[in-house]
Protein backbone atom coordinates (compact mmCIF):
# COMPACT_ATOMS: atom_id res chain seq x y z
CA UNK A 1 0.00 0.00 0.00
CA UNK A 2 1.61 3.30 -1.07
CA UNK A 3 0.41 5.37 1.88
CA UNK A 4 0.76 2.80 4.66
CA UNK A 5 2.70 5.36 6.70
CA UNK A 6 -0.45 7.49 6.97
CA UNK A 7 -2.98 6.55 9.60
CA UNK A 8 -5.48 8.41 11.79
CA UNK A 9 -2.75 10.00 13.95
CA UNK A 10 -0.93 11.30 10.88
CA UNK A 11 -4.18 12.68 9.46
CA UNK A 12 -4.88 14.35 12.80
CA UNK A 13 -1.39 15.91 12.77
CA UNK A 14 -1.92 17.23 9.25
CA UNK A 15 -5.34 18.64 10.19
CA UNK A 16 -3.83 20.32 13.25
CA UNK A 17 -1.07 21.77 11.06
CA UNK A 18 -3.64 23.21 8.64
CA UNK A 19 -5.82 24.50 11.52
CA UNK A 20 -2.89 26.19 13.22
CA UNK A 21 -1.70 27.58 9.88
CA UNK A 22 -5.02 29.37 9.41
CA UNK A 23 -4.84 30.56 13.01
CA UNK A 24 -1.35 31.90 12.36
CA UNK A 25 -2.66 33.93 9.42
CA UNK A 26 -5.36 35.47 11.65
CA UNK A 27 -2.93 36.02 14.53
CA UNK A 28 -0.36 37.56 12.20
CA UNK A 29 -2.90 39.98 10.78
CA UNK A 30 -3.96 41.00 14.29
CA UNK A 31 -0.32 41.37 15.36
CA UNK A 32 0.54 43.63 12.42
CA UNK A 33 -2.54 45.80 13.01
CA UNK A 34 -1.90 46.11 16.75
CA UNK A 35 1.75 47.04 16.20
CA UNK A 36 0.68 49.63 13.63
CA UNK A 37 -1.64 51.08 16.32
CA UNK A 38 1.31 51.49 18.68
CA UNK A 39 1.28 48.19 20.56
CA UNK A 40 4.46 46.70 22.00
CA UNK A 41 5.66 43.12 21.81
CA UNK A 42 6.97 41.47 24.95
CA UNK A 43 8.98 38.27 24.94
CA UNK A 44 9.89 38.51 21.26
CA UNK A 45 13.05 36.43 21.76
CA UNK A 46 11.00 33.68 23.42
CA UNK A 47 8.49 33.27 20.58
CA UNK A 48 10.72 30.84 18.61
CA UNK A 49 10.73 28.54 21.64
CA UNK A 50 6.93 28.55 21.69
CA UNK A 51 6.73 27.93 17.94
CA UNK A 52 9.32 25.14 18.08
CA UNK A 53 7.50 23.40 20.94
CA UNK A 54 4.23 23.57 19.06
CA UNK A 55 5.68 22.31 15.79
CA UNK A 56 7.58 19.62 17.73
CA UNK A 57 4.29 18.36 19.16
CA UNK A 58 2.69 18.21 15.71
CA UNK A 59 5.75 16.47 14.24
CA UNK A 60 5.77 13.98 17.12
CA UNK A 61 2.12 13.14 16.41
CA UNK A 62 2.98 12.50 12.78
CA UNK A 63 6.26 10.63 13.16
CA UNK A 64 6.12 8.90 16.54
CA UNK A 65 2.65 7.37 16.55
CA UNK A 66 2.19 4.22 14.51
CA UNK A 67 -0.22 4.55 11.58
CA UNK A 68 -2.17 1.56 12.90
CA UNK A 69 -2.40 2.90 16.45
CA UNK A 70 -5.77 2.24 18.08
CA UNK A 71 -8.15 5.15 18.45
CA UNK A 72 -9.58 5.85 21.90
CA UNK A 73 -12.79 7.49 20.76
CA UNK A 74 -13.82 9.00 24.08
CA UNK A 75 -10.48 10.79 24.47
CA UNK A 76 -10.63 11.94 20.85
CA UNK A 77 -14.15 13.24 21.51
CA UNK A 78 -12.90 15.29 24.47
CA UNK A 79 -10.10 16.67 22.29
CA UNK A 80 -12.64 17.65 19.62
CA UNK A 81 -14.85 19.30 22.24
CA UNK A 82 -11.85 21.35 23.32
CA UNK A 83 -11.81 22.89 19.87
CA UNK A 84 -15.05 24.65 20.80
CA UNK A 85 -13.26 26.09 23.83
CA UNK A 86 -10.28 27.05 21.67
CA UNK A 87 -12.45 29.07 19.31
CA UNK A 88 -14.43 30.54 22.20
CA UNK A 89 -11.14 32.00 23.45
CA UNK A 90 -10.21 33.28 19.98
CA UNK A 91 -13.67 34.79 19.44
CA UNK A 92 -13.63 36.42 22.88
CA UNK A 93 -10.31 38.14 22.22
CA UNK A 94 -11.27 38.90 18.62
CA UNK A 95 -8.91 41.50 17.14
CA UNK A 96 -6.60 41.22 20.16
CA UNK A 97 -5.92 37.48 19.74
CA UNK A 98 -2.37 36.73 18.65
CA UNK A 99 0.22 34.01 19.19
CA UNK A 100 2.65 36.59 20.50
CA UNK A 101 2.53 38.77 23.60
CA UNK A 102 1.27 42.07 22.21
CA UNK A 103 0.14 44.85 24.52
CA UNK A 104 -1.73 47.96 23.50
CA UNK A 105 -2.27 50.52 26.24
CA UNK A 106 -5.74 51.43 24.96
CA UNK A 107 -6.89 47.81 24.76
CA UNK A 108 -9.15 46.41 27.46
CA UNK A 109 -8.14 43.58 29.75
CA UNK A 110 -10.66 40.96 28.70
CA UNK A 111 -12.77 39.48 31.51
CA UNK A 112 -15.65 38.01 29.57
CA UNK A 113 -16.21 34.65 27.89
CA UNK A 114 -13.86 31.99 29.23
CA UNK A 115 -11.80 34.71 30.95
CA UNK A 116 -14.59 34.95 33.55
CA UNK A 117 -13.58 31.50 34.77
CA UNK A 118 -9.83 31.28 34.26
CA UNK A 119 -7.09 33.83 33.72
CA UNK A 120 -5.35 32.02 30.85
CA UNK A 121 -7.94 29.80 29.14
CA UNK A 122 -5.98 29.57 25.89
CA UNK A 123 -3.04 28.00 27.72
CA UNK A 124 -5.28 25.62 29.65
CA UNK A 125 -6.77 24.43 26.37
CA UNK A 126 -3.32 24.07 24.83
CA UNK A 127 -2.05 21.95 27.72
CA UNK A 128 -5.15 19.74 27.59
CA UNK A 129 -4.87 19.34 23.80
CA UNK A 130 -1.20 18.43 24.10
CA UNK A 131 -2.05 15.58 26.47
CA UNK A 132 -5.27 14.39 24.87
CA UNK A 133 -4.41 14.01 21.21
CA UNK A 134 -1.47 11.62 21.64
CA UNK A 135 -3.47 9.78 24.32
CA UNK A 136 -6.32 9.38 21.83
CA UNK A 137 -3.95 7.14 19.86
CA UNK A 138 -2.57 5.31 22.89
CA UNK A 139 0.71 7.27 22.91
CA UNK A 140 0.69 7.80 26.68
CA UNK A 141 4.43 8.43 27.03
CA UNK A 142 4.36 10.98 24.20
CA UNK A 143 1.38 12.66 25.87
CA UNK A 144 3.26 12.90 29.18
CA UNK A 145 6.53 14.10 27.64
CA UNK A 146 5.00 16.72 25.34
CA UNK A 147 2.67 17.95 28.07
CA UNK A 148 5.63 18.42 30.42
CA UNK A 149 7.53 20.32 27.72
CA UNK A 150 4.50 22.49 26.89
CA UNK A 151 3.85 23.22 30.55
CA UNK A 152 7.42 24.48 30.99
CA UNK A 153 7.13 26.62 27.84
CA UNK A 154 3.74 28.02 28.80
CA UNK A 155 4.58 28.71 32.45
CA UNK A 156 7.42 30.96 31.30
CA UNK A 157 5.22 32.57 28.62
CA UNK A 158 2.60 33.32 31.28
CA UNK A 159 5.27 35.04 33.39
CA UNK A 160 6.24 37.19 30.40
CA UNK A 161 2.60 37.96 29.62
CA UNK A 162 1.69 38.78 33.22
CA UNK A 163 4.69 41.12 33.48
CA UNK A 164 3.68 42.85 30.25
CA UNK A 165 0.10 43.32 31.47
CA UNK A 166 0.87 44.11 35.13
CA UNK A 167 0.54 47.88 34.84
CA UNK A 168 -2.75 47.71 32.90
CA UNK A 169 -4.17 45.12 35.32
CA UNK A 170 -3.24 47.30 38.28
CA UNK A 171 -4.96 50.30 36.69
CA UNK A 172 -8.05 48.21 35.99
CA UNK A 173 -8.17 46.87 39.55
CA UNK A 174 -7.82 50.41 40.92
CA UNK A 175 -10.68 51.58 38.69
CA UNK A 176 -12.80 48.60 39.79
CA UNK A 177 -12.09 49.36 43.48
CA UNK A 178 -13.03 53.01 43.00
CA UNK A 179 -16.25 52.05 41.21
CA UNK A 180 -17.22 49.63 43.99
CA UNK A 181 -16.56 52.23 46.72
CA UNK A 182 -18.80 54.72 44.93
CA UNK A 183 -21.72 52.30 44.64
KEKE-3310 file (N, C-alpha, C; in steps of 0.2 Angstrom, whole numbers, plus 5000, padded with zeros to 4 digits):
npx = (5004:5003:5002:5005:5011:5003:4991:4977:4982:4992:4984:4977:4987:4991:4979:4979:4990:4986:4975:4981:4989:4980:4976:4987:4988:4978:4981:4993:4989:4982:4992:5001:4992:4989:5002:5004:4996:5002:5005:5015:5028:5031:5043:5048:5060:5058:5047:5051:5054:5042:5035:5043:5041:5027:5027:5035:5027:5017:5024:5029:5017:5014:5026:5029:5019:5012:5005:4995:4989:4978:4962:4956:4941:4933:4942:4947:4935:4934:4945:4941:4930:4936:4940:4930:4931:4943:4941:4931:4939:4947:4937:4932:4943:4945:4950:4961:4968:4982:4997:5008:5015:5007:5005:4993:4991:4978:4970:4957:4957:4953:4939:4928:4918:4927:4937:4931:4931:4944:4961:4970:4964:4967:4979:4977:4968:4977:4987:4979:4975:4987:4990:4979:4978:4989:4986:4974:4977:4984:4997:5004:5016:5021:5011:5013:5027:5027:5017:5023:5034:5027:5020:5031:5036:5024:5022:5033:5030:5018:5023:5030:5019:5011:5019:5020:5007:5005:5005:4993:4983:4984:4980:4967:4961:4962:4953:4941:4940:4938:4926:4918:4918:4911:4898)
npy = (4994:5011:5022:5018:5023:5033:5035:5037:5045:5052:5059:5067:5075:5082:5089:5097:5104:5112:5118:5126:5133:5142:5149:5155:5164:5173:5177:5183:5194:5201:5204:5212:5223:5228:5232:5242:5251:5255:5246:5236:5223:5210:5198:5194:5187:5175:5169:5160:5149:5145:5142:5132:5122:5120:5116:5104:5096:5093:5087:5076:5069:5065:5058:5049:5041:5026:5022:5012:5014:5011:5019:5029:5033:5040:5049:5056:5062:5071:5079:5085:5092:5101:5110:5118:5126:5132:5140:5148:5155:5162:5169:5177:5186:5191:5204:5206:5194:5185:5175:5179:5190:5204:5220:5233:5249:5255:5245:5234:5224:5209:5201:5193:5180:5165:5170:5174:5163:5158:5163:5162:5155:5150:5144:5134:5126:5123:5115:5104:5099:5095:5084:5076:5073:5064:5054:5050:5041:5031:5034:5036:5039:5049:5058:5062:5067:5077:5086:5089:5096:5107:5113:5118:5128:5136:5140:5149:5158:5163:5170:5180:5186:5191:5200:5209:5214:5219:5232:5238:5229:5232:5246:5244:5236:5246:5255:5247:5245:5258:5261:5252:5257:5268:5264)
npz = (5000:4995:5004:5017:5028:5033:5044:5056:5066:5059:5050:5059:5064:5052:5050:5061:5059:5047:5053:5063:5055:5048:5059:5062:5052:5054:5067:5064:5056:5065:5074:5066:5064:5077:5081:5072:5077:5088:5098:5109:5108:5119:5125:5113:5109:5115:5108:5097:5104:5109:5096:5091:5101:5099:5085:5086:5094:5085:5074:5082:5084:5071:5067:5077:5081:5078:5062:5063:5075:5089:5091:5103:5106:5115:5122:5110:5107:5118:5115:5103:5107:5115:5105:5103:5114:5112:5101:5106:5115:5106:5099:5109:5112:5100:5089:5096:5098:5097:5093:5099:5112:5114:5118:5120:5125:5125:5124:5131:5146:5145:5152:5150:5143:5142:5150:5161:5170:5171:5171:5161:5148:5135:5137:5145:5138:5127:5135:5138:5126:5121:5129:5127:5113:5108:5118:5113:5103:5110:5114:5127:5133:5125:5126:5140:5140:5130:5136:5148:5142:5136:5146:5154:5144:5143:5156:5158:5147:5152:5163:5156:5150:5160:5166:5156:5156:5168:5173:5167:5172:5185:5185:5180:5191:5201:5196:5196:5210:5214:5208:5215:5228:5226:5223)
capx = (5000:5008:5002:5004:5013:4998:4985:4973:4986:4995:4979:4976:4993:4990:4973:4981:4995:4982:4971:4986:4992:4975:4976:4993:4987:4973:4985:4998:4985:4980:4998:5003:4987:4991:5009:5003:4992:5007:5006:5022:5028:5035:5045:5049:5065:5055:5042:5054:5054:5035:5034:5047:5038:5021:5028:5038:5021:5013:5029:5029:5011:5015:5031:5031:5013:5011:4999:4989:4988:4971:4959:4952:4936:4931:4948:4947:4929:4935:4949:4937:4926:4941:4941:4925:4934:4949:4938:4928:4944:4949:4932:4932:4948:4944:4955:4967:4970:4988:5001:5013:5013:5006:5001:4991:4989:4971:4966:4954:4959:4947:4936:4922:4919:4931:4941:4927:4932:4951:4965:4973:4960:4970:4985:4974:4966:4983:4990:4974:4976:4994:4990:4974:4978:4993:4983:4968:4980:4987:5004:5003:5022:5022:5007:5016:5033:5025:5013:5028:5038:5023:5019:5037:5036:5019:5023:5037:5026:5013:5026:5031:5013:5008:5023:5018:5000:5004:5003:4986:4979:4984:4975:4960:4959:4961:4947:4936:4940:4935:4919:4914:4917:4906:4891)
capy = (5000:5017:5027:5014:5027:5037:5033:5042:5050:5056:5063:5072:5080:5086:5093:5102:5109:5116:5122:5131:5138:5147:5153:5160:5170:5177:5180:5188:5200:5205:5207:5218:5229:5231:5235:5248:5255:5257:5241:5234:5216:5207:5191:5193:5182:5168:5166:5154:5143:5143:5140:5126:5117:5118:5112:5098:5092:5091:5082:5070:5066:5062:5053:5044:5037:5021:5023:5008:5015:5011:5026:5029:5037:5045:5054:5060:5066:5076:5083:5088:5096:5107:5114:5123:5130:5135:5145:5153:5160:5166:5174:5182:5191:5195:5207:5206:5187:5184:5170:5183:5194:5210:5224:5240:5253:5257:5239:5232:5218:5205:5197:5190:5173:5160:5174:5175:5157:5156:5169:5160:5149:5148:5140:5128:5122:5120:5110:5099:5097:5092:5078:5072:5070:5058:5049:5047:5036:5027:5036:5039:5042:5055:5063:5065:5071:5084:5090:5092:5102:5112:5116:5122:5133:5140:5144:5155:5163:5167:5175:5186:5190:5194:5206:5214:5217:5221:5239:5239:5226:5237:5252:5241:5234:5252:5258:5243:5247:5265:5260:5248:5261:5274:5261)
capz = (5000:4995:5009:5023:5033:5035:5048:5059:5070:5054:5047:5064:5064:5046:5051:5066:5055:5043:5058:5066:5049:5047:5065:5062:5047:5058:5073:5061:5054:5071:5077:5062:5065:5084:5081:5068:5082:5093:5103:5110:5109:5125:5125:5106:5109:5117:5103:5093:5108:5108:5090:5090:5105:5095:5079:5089:5096:5079:5071:5086:5082:5064:5066:5083:5083:5073:5058:5064:5082:5090:5092:5110:5104:5120:5122:5104:5108:5122:5111:5098:5111:5117:5099:5104:5119:5108:5097:5111:5117:5100:5097:5114:5111:5093:5086:5101:5099:5093:5096:5102:5118:5111:5123:5118:5131:5125:5124:5137:5149:5143:5158:5148:5139:5146:5155:5168:5174:5171:5169:5154:5146:5129:5139:5148:5132:5124:5139:5138:5119:5120:5132:5124:5106:5108:5122:5109:5099:5114:5115:5133:5135:5121:5129:5146:5138:5127:5140:5152:5139:5134:5153:5155:5139:5144:5162:5157:5143:5156:5167:5152:5148:5166:5167:5151:5157:5176:5174:5164:5177:5191:5183:5180:5198:5205:5193:5199:5217:5215:5206:5220:5234:5225:5223)
cpx = (5004:5008:5001:5007:5009:4992:4981:4977:4990:4990:4977:4981:4993:4985:4975:4985:4991:4978:4975:4989:4987:4975:4982:4992:4983:4977:4990:4995:4984:4987:5001:4998:4989:4997:5008:5000:4996:5008:5014:5022:5033:5037:5046:5055:5063:5050:5045:5053:5046:5033:5037:5043:5031:5022:5031:5032:5018:5018:5029:5023:5011:5020:5032:5025:5012:5005:4993:4987:4980:4969:4955:4947:4934:4936:4948:4941:4930:4940:4945:4932:4930:4941:4936:4927:4939:4946:4933:4933:4946:4943:4931:4937:4948:4950:4962:4970:4976:4992:5007:5010:5013:5002:5000:4988:4981:4967:4963:4958:4953:4945:4929:4923:4923:4935:4937:4929:4939:4955:4968:4970:4964:4976:4982:4971:4972:4986:4985:4975:4982:4994:4985:4975:4983:4989:4977:4971:4985:4994:5004:5010:5023:5017:5010:5022:5031:5021:5018:5032:5033:5021:5025:5037:5030:5019:5027:5034:5021:5017:5028:5025:5010:5013:5022:5012:5000:5002:4995:4981:4978:4979:4968:4957:4958:4954:4941:4935:4936:4927:4915:4913:4912:4899:4890)
cpy = (5006:5021:5023:5018:5032:5034:5038:5047:5055:5061:5069:5077:5084:5091:5099:5107:5114:5121:5128:5136:5143:5151:5158:5165:5175:5181:5185:5194:5204:5208:5213:5224:5232:5234:5242:5253:5258:5252:5239:5226:5214:5200:5189:5187:5175:5165:5160:5148:5140:5139:5133:5120:5115:5113:5105:5093:5089:5086:5076:5066:5062:5057:5048:5040:5032:5022:5018:5008:5014:5018:5025:5035:5042:5051:5059:5064:5072:5081:5088:5093:5102:5112:5120:5128:5135:5141:5150:5158:5165:5172:5179:5188:5194:5198:5208:5199:5187:5178:5173:5187:5201:5214:5231:5243:5254:5251:5237:5226:5214:5201:5194:5183:5169:5163:5175:5169:5156:5162:5168:5154:5146:5143:5134:5123:5119:5115:5103:5095:5093:5085:5073:5069:5064:5052:5046:5041:5031:5028:5040:5042:5049:5060:5066:5069:5077:5088:5093:5098:5108:5116:5121:5129:5138:5144:5150:5160:5167:5172:5181:5190:5194:5200:5211:5218:5219:5228:5241:5235:5230:5243:5249:5239:5241:5255:5254:5244:5253:5265:5257:5253:5267:5271:5258)
cpz = (5000:5000:5016:5029:5036:5038:5051:5063:5065:5051:5052:5064:5058:5047:5056:5063:5051:5048:5060:5061:5048:5053:5065:5057:5051:5064:5070:5059:5060:5074:5073:5063:5072:5084:5077:5072:5088:5099:5103:5111:5115:5123:5118:5105:5111:5112:5099:5097:5108:5102:5089:5095:5101:5089:5081:5091:5090:5075:5075:5084:5075:5064:5071:5085:5077:5069:5060:5072:5083:5092:5099:5108:5109:5121:5116:5104:5112:5119:5107:5102:5113:5111:5100:5109:5116:5104:5101:5113:5112:5098:5103:5114:5104:5090:5090:5101:5094:5096:5100:5108:5116:5116:5119:5123:5131:5125:5131:5140:5149:5150:5156:5145:5144:5151:5161:5173:5175:5168:5162:5151:5139:5131:5142:5143:5128:5128:5138:5131:5118:5124:5129:5117:5106:5112:5118:5105:5103:5116:5121:5135:5131:5124:5136:5144:5135:5131:5145:5149:5138:5141:5154:5150:5141:5151:5161:5152:5147:5161:5163:5151:5154:5168:5162:5153:5164:5177:5172:5169:5183:5191:5183:5187:5202:5202:5196:5206:5218:5213:5211:5226:5232:5225:5230)
residu = (UNK:UNK:UNK:UNK:UNK:UNK:UNK:UNK:UNK:UNK:UNK:UNK:UNK:UNK:UNK:UNK:UNK:UNK:UNK:UNK:UNK:UNK:UNK:UNK:UNK:UNK:UNK:UNK:UNK:UNK:UNK:UNK:UNK:UNK:UNK:UNK:UNK:UNK:UNK:UNK:UNK:UNK:UNK:UNK:UNK:UNK:UNK:UNK:UNK:UNK:UNK:UNK:UNK:UNK:UNK:UNK:UNK:UNK:UNK:UNK:UNK:UNK:UNK:UNK:UNK:UNK:UNK:UNK:UNK:UNK:UNK:UNK:UNK:UNK:UNK:UNK:UNK:UNK:UNK:UNK:UNK:UNK:UNK:UNK:UNK:UNK:UNK:UNK:UNK:UNK:UNK:UNK:UNK:UNK:UNK:UNK:UNK:UNK:UNK:UNK:UNK:UNK:UNK:UNK:UNK:UNK:UNK:UNK:UNK:UNK:UNK:UNK:UNK:UNK:UNK:UNK:UNK:UNK:UNK:UNK:UNK:UNK:UNK:UNK:UNK:UNK:UNK:UNK:UNK:UNK:UNK:UNK:UNK:UNK:UNK:UNK:UNK:UNK:UNK:UNK:UNK:UNK:UNK:UNK:UNK:UNK:UNK:UNK:UNK:UNK:UNK:UNK:UNK:UNK:UNK:UNK:UNK:UNK:UNK:UNK:UNK:UNK:UNK:UNK:UNK:UNK:UNK:UNK:UNK:UNK:UNK:UNK:UNK:UNK:UNK:UNK:UNK:UNK:UNK:UNK:UNK:UNK:UNK)
# end
